[in-house]
Amino acid sequence: MIFSSRKKRGFGKQAIIFTAAIVFLFFSFPAMAQSLLQTGAPPPDFSLKTIDGKNTSFSEYSQKKAVIVLFWSTWSTNSPKALKRFEDFYRKYKDQGIQVVGINADNQTISGEDLAKIKKLVSELDITFPVLLDNGLSTFHLYNIIALPSTLVISEGKISYTLPGFPLVGTEDMFDYLLVLAGESPRKKTEPKYSADPDAVADASLALRFAGKKQYEMASLLFKKAIGKDPKFILPYVELAKLYETDGKNSEAENVLKNSLAAEPENVAALSELGYLLSKTGREKEAIGMLDRAVKNETAAYPPAHYYRAYALGVAGQLKEALDAFEQALSLNPYDPVPYRLRAEVYERNAMLKEASADYRKSLELLAKIKN
């Protein structure tokens, strides 16, 4: 972060403490995951309570043909639509081995008031599939959820489909996929769903673990191996680029991301990361154009596209538009510390020191909760 002398005087000791703490945690904690767990990976087990206080775990449903895990909240606009849509599907296909599990993520700690709202909505929608409470958001973070609602499909012991948000096109594509799993014909002719090479997924997963331990050289080697095994698998490109950025190698990071877009030109994660990199290196106009493409993608709701675009707008001096874009990102996922940190930087640029300090504090609190 770059402070003018005026900002330094205005911020004072409090801001310096918050900034130092933020920097410490961002570099002492593994990079924030910005995508759902990749397809082909085994689903992490979890044990949660139902809204009626009964203990249940993912393993109880592991023998089903397919398990649909829906993360949702009462405050997200599209969650009731998702709950209703999956309830209809569950009633029709539960006897064909289809299981739906709803995991509520209303707040870090579910209060009595939260529970009453959750039960009220579940009752109004007449939901019959299990609804679990993610008190503490441990499962939310375990599954790298980036938006609410978000859906994962598990079949044959692996994650076979992921969908952040409830976008129009992406949702219909997902339900066509689910119809096939249920033994029905899809409503429209669909292309076979891409599935990453299992060996590439294994290398990328191992690389992420090395990166989390700050063993970056080994992580880079494994990400490159994953790309070599499956050039269409975008995750290792994005994560390798982040490692290059961490090491100050922005040109190498940019080349890696451009290679990923050569493999998949409209990949929202690659567009977002490249747009963010461009905005940090003085190419705001190019960044905004790229990030506009990412946020308009109708196949997935991707919060980083929104908050990176917000940051690019802020750097370009478009404060009102930037703050509106940050609000859109936070409406998808208010538990991610990154948009608060980026918004704080935008506030800081505009000498809005009180607002910046509050956002740095919020980012720090969320990071600490995730780390714990």
VOPAGU-2260 file (C-alpha; in pm, 1 decimal, decimal comma):
REM VOPAGU-2260
SITE   aa  ch    i         X         Y         Z
SITE  MET   A    0       0,0       0,0       0,0
SITE  ILE   A    1     125,0     345,5     -92,0
SITE  PHE   A    2      45,1     633,3     140,8
SITE  SER   A    3      83,7    1002,2      65,8
SITE  SER   A    4     233,1    1205,8     350,6
SITE  ARG   A    5    -111,0    1358,7     407,7
SITE  LYS   A    6    -268,6    1014,9     439,5
SITE  LYS   A    7      -0,1     895,2     674,0
SITE  ARG   A    8     -69,1    1183,4     910,4
SITE  GLY   A    9    -444,1    1128,7     889,1
SITE  PHE   A   10    -426,3     757,1     944,4
SITE  GLY   A   11    -192,3     769,2    1242,4
SITE  LYS   A   12     -83,4     476,5    1454,7
SITE  GLN   A   13    -416,8     291,9    1430,4
SITE  ALA   A   14    -402,1     258,9    1053,6
SITE  ILE   A   15     -37,9     153,6    1059,8
SITE  ILE   A   16    -123,3    -122,8    1309,4
SITE  PHE   A   17    -414,8    -246,8    1098,3
SITE  THR   A   18    -209,0    -234,6     781,4
SITE  ALA   A   19      76,8    -427,1     941,4
SITE  ALA   A   20    -163,2    -687,9    1075,3
SITE  ILE   A   21    -330,1    -729,0     738,6
SITE  VAL   A   22       3,7    -768,9     563,3
SITE  PHE   A   23     118,3   -1022,2     824,3
SITE  LEU   A   24    -191,5   -1237,1     792,3
SITE  PHE   A   25    -202,1   -1221,9     413,2
SITE  PHE   A   26     153,2   -1347,4     393,9
SITE  SER   A   27     134,8   -1593,7     684,0
SITE  PHE   A   28    -186,5   -1755,3     563,4
SITE  PRO   A   29    -217,4   -1955,4     238,5
SITE  ALA   A   30    -362,1   -1768,4     -58,5
SITE  MET   A   31    -740,2   -1743,9     -44,9
SITE  ALA   A   32    -908,4   -1999,9    -265,9
SITE  GLN   A   33   -1119,0   -1823,0    -525,7
SITE  SER   A   34   -1302,6   -2114,1    -678,3
SITE  LEU   A   35   -1506,5   -2405,6    -564,0
SITE  LEU   A   36   -1323,8   -2734,2    -520,5
SITE  GLN   A   37   -1226,5   -2861,6    -863,9
SITE  THR   A   38   -1421,3   -3134,8   -1037,6
SITE  GLY   A   39   -1256,2   -3472,3   -1003,3
SITE  ALA   A   40   -1153,6   -3408,3    -642,0
SITE  PRO   A   41   -1296,0   -3621,2    -358,8
SITE  PRO   A   42   -1552,4   -3434,3    -148,7
SITE  PRO   A   43   -1440,5   -3347,6     204,5
SITE  ASP   A   44   -1650,8   -3511,7     474,0
SITE  PHE   A   45   -1843,1   -3294,6     716,4
SITE  SER   A   46   -2054,7   -3341,9    1026,2
SITE  LEU   A   47   -2324,9   -3084,5    1101,5
SITE  LYS   A   48   -2652,7   -3052,2    1285,7
SITE  THR   A   49   -2988,6   -3033,6    1111,1
SITE  ILE   A   50   -3222,0   -2743,2    1185,5
SITE  ASP   A   51   -3391,6   -2981,2    1431,8
SITE  GLY   A   52   -3065,2   -3045,5    1618,0
SITE  LYS   A   53   -2985,6   -3392,9    1484,5
SITE  ASN   A   54   -2627,3   -3484,6    1392,2
SITE  THR   A   55   -2561,5   -3589,3    1034,8
SITE  SER   A   56   -2259,8   -3623,9     806,5
SITE  PHE   A   57   -2186,4   -3642,3     437,8
SITE  SER   A   58   -2084,8   -4008,0     469,6
SITE  GLU   A   59   -2448,7   -4097,4     541,9
SITE  TYR   A   60   -2530,9   -4020,2     178,1
SITE  SER   A   61   -2218,0   -4160,5      14,1
SITE  GLN   A   62   -2398,3   -4464,5    -132,1
SITE  LYS   A   63   -2638,1   -4250,7    -334,1
SITE  LYS   A   64   -2604,6   -4226,6    -711,5
SITE  ALA   A   65   -2558,7   -3851,0    -679,4
SITE  VAL   A   66   -2552,4   -3606,8    -390,0
SITE  ILE   A   67   -2633,4   -3241,5    -456,6
SITE  VAL   A   68   -2492,1   -3009,6    -190,3
SITE  LEU   A   69   -2653,0   -2664,9    -192,1
SITE  PHE   A   70   -2497,4   -2386,6      15,9
SITE  TRP   A   71   -2750,6   -2107,9      78,5
SITE  SER   A   72   -2861,2   -1825,0     308,5
SITE  THR   A   73   -3183,1   -1645,4     391,5
SITE  TRP   A   74   -3033,3   -1309,9     289,4
SITE  SER   A   75   -2914,7   -1406,6     -61,1
SITE  THR   A   76   -3166,4   -1315,4    -329,9
SITE  ASN   A   77   -3137,0   -1634,6    -531,0
SITE  SER   A   78   -3130,0   -1883,5    -242,8
SITE  PRO   A   79   -3510,7   -1927,4    -218,5
SITE  LYS   A   80   -3524,0   -1989,0    -594,7
SITE  ALA   A   81   -3247,5   -2248,6    -565,3
SITE  LEU   A   82   -3411,7   -2420,6    -267,0
SITE  LYS   A   83   -3745,7   -2446,0    -447,2
SITE  ARG   A   84   -3590,8   -2568,8    -771,5
SITE  PHE   A   85   -3393,8   -2840,3    -593,2
SITE  GLU   A   86   -3695,4   -2939,7    -380,9
SITE  ASP   A   87   -3897,0   -3002,6    -698,2
SITE  PHE   A   88   -3610,7   -3202,9    -845,6
SITE  TYR   A   89   -3560,2   -3400,0    -524,5
SITE  ARG   A   90   -3926,4   -3499,5    -497,0
SITE  LYS   A   91   -3925,9   -3624,9    -853,7
SITE  TYR   A   92   -3594,2   -3813,4    -851,1
SITE  LYS   A   93   -3513,2   -3914,1    -493,5
SITE  ASP   A   94   -3624,5   -4270,1    -571,3
SITE  GLN   A   95   -3365,8   -4275,8    -854,1
SITE  GLY   A   96   -3080,3   -4234,8    -607,3
SITE  ILE   A   97   -3065,4   -3855,0    -606,6
SITE  GLN   A   98   -3002,2   -3688,9    -269,4
SITE  VAL   A   99   -3014,2   -3314,5    -201,1
SITE  VAL   A  100   -2854,5   -3164,0     110,2
SITE  GLY   A  101   -2894,2   -2796,1     195,0
SITE  ILE   A  102   -2624,6   -2628,0     405,1
SITE  ASN   A  103   -2720,3   -2293,0     552,1
SITE  ALA   A  104   -2449,3   -2027,7     590,7
SITE  ASP   A  105   -2647,5   -1732,4     723,7
SITE  ASN   A  106   -2381,5   -1606,3     964,3
SITE  GLN   A  107   -2050,2   -1691,4    1126,1
SITE  THR   A  108   -2251,5   -1782,5    1436,3
SITE  ILE   A  109   -2614,3   -1888,6    1395,7
SITE  SER   A  110   -2821,9   -1698,0    1650,6
SITE  GLY   A  111   -3169,8   -1785,7    1771,3
SITE  GLU   A  112   -3305,8   -1512,9    1543,7
SITE  ASP   A  113   -3113,8   -1659,5    1247,5
SITE  LEU   A  114   -3248,8   -2006,6    1321,6
SITE  ALA   A  115   -3604,3   -1874,7    1332,3
SITE  LYS   A  116   -3559,4   -1712,1     988,0
SITE  ILE   A  117   -3407,5   -2032,2     847,4
SITE  LYS   A  118   -3688,3   -2251,6     978,4
SITE  LYS   A  119   -3950,5   -2006,1     853,2
SITE  LEU   A  120   -3814,8   -2008,9     498,1
SITE  VAL   A  121   -3773,0   -2388,8     496,0
SITE  SER   A  122   -4133,8   -2423,3     613,2
SITE  GLU   A  123   -4270,8   -2170,7     362,2
SITE  LEU   A  124   -4099,1   -2350,9      74,2
SITE  ASP   A  125   -4201,0   -2691,5     213,4
SITE  ILE   A  126   -3846,0   -2825,5     188,7
SITE  THR   A  127   -3824,2   -3200,7     253,4
SITE  PHE   A  128   -3453,4   -3265,7     194,4
SITE  PRO   A  129   -3212,2   -3233,7     491,2
SITE  VAL   A  130   -3116,8   -2877,9     586,4
SITE  LEU   A  131   -2798,3   -2844,0     792,3
SITE  LEU   A  132   -2652,5   -2552,4     986,5
SITE  ASP   A  133   -2292,3   -2453,2     916,3
SITE  ASN   A  134   -2234,4   -2285,7    1252,4
SITE  GLY   A  135   -1885,5   -2136,0    1235,7
SITE  LEU   A  136   -1878,9   -2165,8     853,5
SITE  SER   A  137   -1621,8   -2446,6     872,3
SITE  THR   A  138   -1782,8   -2642,8     588,5
SITE  PHE   A  139   -1831,9   -2322,8     386,3
SITE  HIS   A  140   -1455,4   -2267,9     395,6
SITE  LEU   A  141   -1373,0   -2639,5     359,1
SITE  TYR   A  142   -1555,1   -2640,4      25,3
SITE  ASN   A  143   -1407,3   -2304,1     -81,3
SITE  ILE   A  144   -1751,3   -2151,2    -132,7
SITE  ILE   A  145   -1725,6   -1817,3    -312,1
SITE  ALA   A  146   -2093,6   -1723,9    -358,7
SITE  LEU   A  147   -2431,9   -1793,7    -207,3
SITE  PRO   A  148   -2607,1   -1993,8    -327,7
SITE  SER   A  149   -2350,3   -2241,9    -463,6
SITE  THR   A  150   -2400,4   -2600,6    -573,0
SITE  LEU   A  151   -2174,1   -2904,6    -590,1
SITE  VAL   A  152   -2270,1   -3240,8    -736,4
SITE  ILE   A  153   -2094,9   -3552,8    -610,6
SITE  SER   A  154   -2118,9   -3875,7    -809,9
SITE  GLU   A  155   -1901,0   -4189,3    -817,7
SITE  GLY   A  156   -1716,3   -4061,6    -510,6
SITE  LYS   A  157   -1595,5   -3740,4    -677,6
SITE  ILE   A  158   -1708,6   -3384,1    -728,8
SITE  SER   A  159   -1849,9   -3394,5   -1079,4
SITE  TYR   A  160   -2008,2   -3049,1   -1116,3
SITE  THR   A  161   -1975,8   -2710,7    -944,2
SITE  LEU   A  162   -2180,2   -2394,6    -988,4
SITE  PRO   A  163   -2125,2   -2073,6    -789,9
SITE  GLY   A  164   -2435,0   -1857,7    -775,6
SITE  PHE   A  165   -2759,7   -1934,0    -956,3
SITE  PRO   A  166   -2703,6   -1777,7   -1301,0
SITE  LEU   A  167   -2962,4   -1828,3   -1572,9
SITE  VAL   A  168   -2758,5   -2017,2   -1833,2
SITE  GLY   A  169   -2533,9   -2203,3   -1590,9
SITE  THR   A  170   -2830,0   -2325,2   -1384,2
SITE  GLU   A  171   -3010,8   -2470,9   -1684,5
SITE  ASP   A  172   -2692,0   -2644,0   -1798,5
SITE  MET   A  173   -2652,2   -2793,6   -1451,0
SITE  PHE   A  174   -3007,3   -2929,0   -1442,9
SITE  ASP   A  175   -2957,0   -3089,7   -1783,5
SITE  TYR   A  176   -2654,5   -3263,2   -1633,0
SITE  LEU   A  177   -2861,2   -3370,2   -1330,5
SITE  LEU   A  178   -3134,4   -3512,7   -1554,7
SITE  VAL   A  179   -2877,1   -3741,2   -1715,3
SITE  LEU   A  180   -2759,3   -3856,2   -1370,6
SITE  ALA   A  181   -3121,7   -3932,4   -1282,7
SITE  GLY   A  182   -3157,7   -4148,7   -1593,8
SITE  GLU   A  183   -3350,0   -3898,5   -1805,2
SITE  SER   A  184   -3272,4   -3738,2   -2137,5
SITE  PRO   A  185   -3152,1   -3376,4   -2125,0
SITE  ARG   A  186   -3397,3   -3111,9   -2244,7
SITE  LYS   A  187   -3155,5   -2996,6   -2510,6
SITE  LYS   A  188   -2859,4   -3140,3   -2691,6
SITE  THR   A  189   -2555,7   -3084,0   -2475,8
SITE  GLU   A  190   -2185,4   -3118,4   -2530,0
SITE  PRO   A  191   -2008,8   -3370,4   -2306,1
SITE  LYS   A  192   -1904,1   -3189,5   -1988,8
SITE  TYR   A  193   -1532,1   -3127,3   -1968,5
SITE  SER   A  194   -1359,2   -3318,4   -1690,9
SITE  ALA   A  195    -999,7   -3245,4   -1603,3
SITE  ASP   A  196    -743,6   -3521,2   -1636,5
SITE  PRO   A  197    -730,0   -3702,8   -1298,5
SITE  ASP   A  198    -349,3   -3695,2   -1291,4
SITE  ALA   A  199    -354,6   -3319,3   -1356,7
SITE  VAL   A  200    -608,3   -3272,8   -1076,0
SITE  ALA   A  201    -388,2   -3474,8    -841,2
SITE  ASP   A  202     -79,8   -3266,6    -928,7
SITE  ALA   A  203    -271,3   -2940,4    -882,9
SITE  SER   A  204    -412,6   -3052,4    -548,3
SITE  LEU   A  205     -65,9   -3145,7    -426,2
SITE  ALA   A  206      68,7   -2814,5    -554,9
SITE  LEU   A  207    -192,9   -2624,7    -355,5
SITE  ARG   A  208     -81,6   -2804,0     -41,3
SITE  PHE   A  209     283,3   -2712,8    -108,4
SITE  ALA   A  210     179,5   -2351,5    -174,1
SITE  GLY   A  211      -7,8   -2349,2     157,2
SITE  LYS   A  212     317,0   -2451,9     326,8
SITE  LYS   A  213     505,2   -2178,8     134,8
SITE  GLN   A  214     706,8   -2437,0     -57,6
SITE  TYR   A  215     660,6   -2233,2    -372,0
SITE  GLU   A  216     929,1   -2392,3    -588,2
SITE  MET   A  217     773,3   -2737,4    -555,3
SITE  ALA   A  218     424,4   -2589,9    -599,0
SITE  SER   A  219     529,7   -2416,7    -922,4
SITE  LEU   A  220     680,6   -2737,7   -1057,7
SITE  LEU   A  221     360,3   -2931,7    -988,4
SITE  PHE   A  222     135,2   -2663,6   -1138,3
SITE  LYS   A  223     346,1   -2675,8   -1454,9
SITE  LYS   A  224     318,6   -3055,7   -1460,3
SITE  ALA   A  225     -59,3   -3028,9   -1428,4
SITE  ILE   A  226     -75,4   -2784,9   -1719,3
SITE  GLY   A  227     138,9   -3016,7   -1929,9
SITE  LYS   A  228     -91,3   -3310,7   -1856,7
SITE  ASP   A  229    -410,0   -3115,2   -1931,4
SITE  PRO   A  230    -369,8   -2778,0   -2108,9
SITE  LYS   A  231    -745,6   -2711,1   -2074,6
SITE  PHE   A  232    -736,8   -2735,2   -1693,3
SITE  ILE   A  233    -741,3   -2367,4   -1590,8
SITE  LEU   A  234    -686,4   -2387,3   -1215,1
SITE  PRO   A  235    -308,9   -2459,7   -1230,8
SITE  TYR   A  236    -257,5   -2165,0   -1469,3
SITE  VAL   A  237    -432,3   -1927,3   -1228,8
SITE  GLU   A  238    -253,3   -2056,3    -920,5
SITE  LEU   A  239      85,7   -2054,2   -1094,6
SITE  ALA   A  240      26,0   -1693,2   -1196,6
SITE  LYS   A  241     -46,1   -1604,4    -832,1
SITE  LEU   A  242     285,6   -1757,3    -729,7
SITE  TYR   A  243     466,8   -1550,1    -992,0
SITE  GLU   A  244     292,2   -1236,0    -864,1
SITE  THR   A  245     393,9   -1319,1    -507,4
SITE  ASP   A  246     753,9   -1329,7    -630,4
SITE  GLY   A  247     714,5    -998,8    -815,4
SITE  LYS   A  248     729,5   -1166,7   -1157,8
SITE  ASN   A  249     433,8    -986,2   -1312,8
SITE  SER   A  250     539,6   -1046,6   -1673,6
SITE  GLU   A  251     559,0   -1421,6   -1616,4
SITE  ALA   A  252     220,7   -1414,0   -1440,5
SITE  GLU   A  253      65,3   -1224,9   -1731,0
SITE  ASN   A  254     203,1   -1472,4   -1984,6
SITE  VAL   A  255      66,5   -1768,9   -1789,3
SITE  LEU   A  256    -279,7   -1613,0   -1770,6
SITE  LYS   A  257    -277,0   -1527,5   -2140,8
SITE  ASN   A  258    -186,5   -1890,4   -2213,1
SITE  SER   A  259    -484,4   -2001,8   -2005,7
SITE  LEU   A  260    -713,5   -1775,8   -2207,1
SITE  ALA   A  261    -572,6   -1919,6   -2527,2
SITE  ALA   A  262    -693,1   -2256,1   -2398,9
SITE  GLU   A  263   -1031,4   -2123,6   -2277,4
SITE  PRO   A  264   -1096,2   -1764,4   -2395,8
SITE  GLU   A  265   -1397,3   -1687,8   -2173,9
SITE  ASN   A  266   -1286,8   -1858,7   -1853,9
SITE  VAL   A  267   -1414,1   -1628,4   -1580,1
SITE  ALA   A  268   -1135,6   -1706,3   -1332,0
SITE  ALA   A  269    -858,5   -1643,2   -1584,2
SITE  LEU   A  270   -1024,5   -1323,0   -1710,2
SITE  SER   A  271   -1063,5   -1202,0   -1353,4
SITE  GLU   A  272    -706,2   -1270,4   -1245,6
SITE  LEU   A  273    -559,6   -1114,4   -1558,0
SITE  GLY   A  274    -786,7    -811,7   -1519,6
SITE  TYR   A  275    -674,1    -766,9   -1160,2
SITE  LEU   A  276    -308,7    -796,1   -1260,3
SITE  LEU   A  277    -356,5    -533,8   -1531,1
SITE  SER   A  278    -522,9    -296,8   -1285,8
SITE  LYS   A  279    -225,1    -329,2   -1049,2
SITE  THR   A  280      21,0    -252,6   -1325,7
SITE  GLY   A  281    -131,0      73,1   -1451,3
SITE  ARG   A  282    -352,5     -61,1   -1732,6
SITE  GLU   A  283    -690,2      21,1   -1580,4
SITE  LYS   A  284    -880,7      68,3   -1907,7
SITE  GLU   A  285    -772,0    -270,7   -2042,0
SITE  ALA   A  286    -844,6    -425,6   -1702,6
SITE  ILE   A  287   -1199,4    -288,0   -1684,3
SITE  GLY   A  288   -1278,5    -417,1   -2033,4
SITE  MET   A  289   -1159,0    -764,9   -1941,7
SITE  LEU   A  290   -1340,4    -764,6   -1608,4
SITE  ASP   A  291   -1661,7    -645,2   -1776,4
SITE  ARG   A  292   -1647,7    -964,8   -1981,6
SITE  ALA   A  293   -1601,5   -1169,5   -1666,9
SITE  VAL   A  294   -1896,6   -1023,0   -1473,4
SITE  LYS   A  295   -2130,0   -1064,2   -1772,2
SITE  ASN   A  296   -2060,9   -1436,6   -1788,2
SITE  GLU   A  297   -2398,6   -1610,2   -1746,1
SITE  THR   A  298   -2262,4   -1956,2   -1675,2
SITE  ALA   A  299   -2132,6   -1878,1   -1324,5
SITE  ALA   A  300   -2147,9   -1606,9   -1058,6
SITE  TYR   A  301   -1788,1   -1530,8    -968,7
SITE  PRO   A  302   -1741,6   -1274,0    -689,0
SITE  PRO   A  303   -1370,0   -1206,2    -762,5
SITE  ALA   A  304   -1473,3   -1075,5   -1104,9
SITE  HIS   A  305   -1695,3    -820,8    -930,4
SITE  TYR   A  306   -1448,4    -705,4    -667,2
SITE  TYR   A  307   -1152,3    -699,7    -905,2
SITE  ARG   A  308   -1362,6    -488,1   -1140,6
SITE  ALA   A  309   -1455,2    -266,1    -845,6
SITE  TYR   A  310   -1087,6    -224,8    -762,0
SITE  ALA   A  311   -1000,5    -142,4   -1124,3
SITE  LEU   A  312   -1277,2     120,7   -1132,3
SITE  GLY   A  313   -1146,8     266,4    -807,4
SITE  VAL   A  314    -790,3     284,3    -937,3
SITE  ALA   A  315    -926,0     455,7   -1249,9
SITE  GLY   A  316   -1090,6     722,6   -1032,8
SITE  GLN   A  317   -1451,5     605,9   -1076,6
SITE  LEU   A  318   -1533,5     594,6    -706,1
SITE  LYS   A  319   -1914,6     567,1    -716,3
SITE  GLU   A  320   -1907,3     288,9    -973,3
SITE  ALA   A  321   -1636,2     112,4    -773,4
SITE  LEU   A  322   -1833,1     119,5    -447,4
SITE  ASP   A  323   -2146,8      -9,4    -622,9
SITE  ALA   A  324   -1944,9    -297,6    -767,9
SITE  PHE   A  325   -1799,7    -382,4    -425,3
SITE  GLU   A  326   -2154,0    -401,7    -284,2
SITE  GLN   A  327   -2250,1    -642,9    -562,7
SITE  ALA   A  328   -1953,0    -864,9    -480,1
SITE  LEU   A  329   -2032,4    -863,7    -108,3
SITE  SER   A  330   -2396,2    -955,0    -177,9
SITE  LEU   A  331   -2263,8   -1281,3    -324,4
SITE  ASN   A  332   -2022,3   -1356,0     -38,7
SITE  PRO   A  333   -1979,4   -1128,4     265,4
SITE  TYR   A  334   -1734,0   -1371,3     430,8
SITE  ASP   A  335   -1442,8   -1315,8     191,2
SITE  PRO   A  336   -1175,7   -1082,6     339,3
SITE  VAL   A  337   -1035,8    -984,7      -1,2
SITE  PRO   A  338   -1306,4    -738,5    -116,6
SITE  TYR   A  339   -1289,1    -555,3     216,7
SITE  ARG   A  340    -911,5    -518,0     179,1
SITE  LEU   A  341    -941,7    -398,7    -181,2
SITE  ARG   A  342   -1220,1    -155,6     -94,4
SITE  ALA   A  343   -1006,8     -25,1     191,3
SITE  GLU   A  344    -729,0      48,4     -59,6
SITE  VAL   A  345    -976,3     237,6    -277,8
SITE  TYR   A  346   -1099,5     435,3      23,9
SITE  GLU   A  347    -738,2     505,6     114,0
SITE  ARG   A  348    -667,1     641,7    -232,5
SITE  ASN   A  349    -956,5     882,4    -184,7
SITE  ALA   A  350    -848,2     994,0     165,2
SITE  MET   A  351   -1159,1     830,3     318,1
SITE  LEU   A  352    -955,0     716,4     614,0
SITE  LYS   A  353   -1231,1     622,7     854,9
SITE  GLU   A  354   -1392,3     394,1     596,6
SITE  ALA   A  355   -1055,8     246,6     501,0
SITE  SER   A  356    -971,0     166,7     861,4
SITE  ALA   A  357   -1308,3      -5,8     914,1
SITE  ASP   A  358   -1259,4    -223,5     606,4
SITE  TYR   A  359    -902,9    -316,6     700,2
SITE  ARG   A  360   -1036,3    -420,5    1040,6
SITE  LYS   A  361   -1316,3    -628,2     883,9
SITE  SER   A  362   -1071,7    -801,3     649,8
SITE  LEU   A  363    -842,4    -878,6     940,0
SITE  GLU   A  364   -1128,1   -1023,6    1147,6
SITE  LEU   A  365   -1241,6   -1250,9     864,7
SITE  LEU   A  366    -888,5   -1370,3     797,2
SITE  ALA   A  367    -840,1   -1453,0    1162,8
SITE  LYS   A  368   -1166,9   -1652,0    1172,6
SITE  ILE   A  369   -1067,5   -1852,4     864,6
SITE  LYS   A  370    -721,8   -1920,3    1003,3
SITE  ASN   A  371    -870,6   -2042,4    1331,2
